[in-house]
Amino acid sequence: MDRNDKIVIIGVTGYIGTWIAKQLTDMGYSRIIGTYRMKRKSNSFKFCCPI
């Protein structure tokens, strides 16, 4: 996987999705797209993983 590839994480606000997104951002990936169902959870995700 190249660092310029677009990565989609289904359920990014869940426990595993957030962990994966955090690991990818720490590794230098910046084109991460995530889906979520509950808007209220998206704010906590933005705090954890400011992409």
C-alpha distance (Angstrom), angle and dihedral (degrees) to the residues before:
residue distance angle dihedral
M1 . . .
D2 3.80 . .
R3 3.82 121.1 .
N4 3.82 89.6 -122.8
D5 3.81 93.9 56.3
K6 3.78 118.0 110.5
I7 3.81 111.8 -114.6
V8 3.81 123.2 -160.3
I9 3.80 119.8 -159.9
I10 3.79 116.1 -166.9
G11 3.81 110.3 -148.3
V12 3.78 95.3 14.6
T13 3.82 93.9 170.0
G14 3.80 92.8 59.1
Y15 3.79 124.2 94.1
I16 3.81 96.7 -97.3
G17 3.81 95.4 36.8
T18 3.80 92.1 52.6
W19 3.79 91.4 47.4
I20 3.82 91.7 51.0
A21 3.81 92.6 47.2
K22 3.80 91.3 49.3
Q23 3.80 92.2 49.5
L24 3.81 91.8 48.5
T25 3.81 93.4 49.5
D26 3.80 90.2 47.8
M27 3.81 88.1 53.1
G28 3.82 91.2 53.6
Y29 3.79 102.3 -99.8
S30 3.79 111.3 143.0
R31 3.81 107.0 170.3
I32 3.80 97.5 78.0
I33 3.79 120.8 146.0
G34 3.78 121.4 -171.9
T35 3.77 135.5 -170.6
Y36 3.79 125.7 -148.6
R37 3.80 139.5 172.4
M38 3.80 103.5 -148.8
K39 3.79 117.6 58.5
R40 3.82 92.0 -160.2
K41 3.81 89.7 64.2
S42 3.79 92.6 52.9
N43 3.82 91.9 72.7
S44 3.80 92.6 58.5
F45 3.79 89.6 48.4
K46 3.82 91.8 53.1
F47 3.80 88.7 53.3
C48 3.81 92.3 50.1
C49 3.81 98.1 42.3
P50 3.81 112.9 22.9
I51 3.78 100.2 -167.6
